[in-house]
Amino acid sequence: MSGSSSLLMGIDKIADNSGYFVLNREGAVLSSAGDLENDEETANQILDIIYSASKVSLSKKDDEYFQRISLIYSEFVLLVTVCNSRIFVVKRPLAKSDKNE
């Protein structure tokens, strides 16, 4: 597996993605493409959301935190996953059936 492939961990292969970025824990963009390519403003906003969410513990275990957040907009969804000290964000169009709910 090449360095680029291990960095992306398959995020670029997600069906129907219209863009993605990978951040390190400090918020630096490690890789990006599509609608989210070089979108540092969105990256900073996602980082703020993650920092805020990490302060809220819904688990009885002190060392357990969220792994995934979905941000649902009228036309698309941002799927945010935290794994291995990296933040993976994928933008996908909202499914037509989801728009009617």
C-alpha positions, 0 to 999 in steps of 0.5 A: 500500500503506498503512502497516499493510499494509506493516508486516504484509507479508501476515502477516495473510493466511497461511492457518490462522493463529491469531495473529501479531505483528510485532516490531522489532529491539529487541523492541517489538510493532508489531502483533499479533492473534489468540492472540498479540495483546498477548502480550509474554511470548511476544514476549520469549521469541521475542526471546531465542531469536532472540538465542541463534540469531544467535550460532550460525553454521552458515555459512562466511560471516561475514555470513550468518545464519538467516532462519527458525525453526520452533518445533513444539509438540504442537498448534501451530507458531510460524513465526519469520521475520526480514526487514527489521529486523523479526521476524514470528511466526505461530501455526498449528495443527499439521497432523494428519499432522504430529502422527503423526510 
